[in-house]
Amino acid sequence: MKVLEEKIMTKKRFSAGVEELVSKNNMSYIDAMNYIIEKRGMDYSNIKKLLSDSLKEKVRIATILGTIQ
């Protein structure tokens, strides 16, 4: 996955990586975010800065629908 190779993680790259994992690997949004954070060795406190409004809304909807695993 190309997004994991980038030196600087931006909101746009993070969102693209999460969306790719969700669509290609059938991951939940939470699992995809965790995967990227772990693979890059990032601190979980950085996740708030990386969440786009679109991604926040998708996580909220998944929570409401009970699709978070």
Secondary structure, DSSP 8 states (H G I E B T S, - for coil): -GGGG-SS--HHHHHHHHHHHHHHH---HHHHHHHHHHHHT--GGGHHHH--HHHHHHHHHHHHHT---
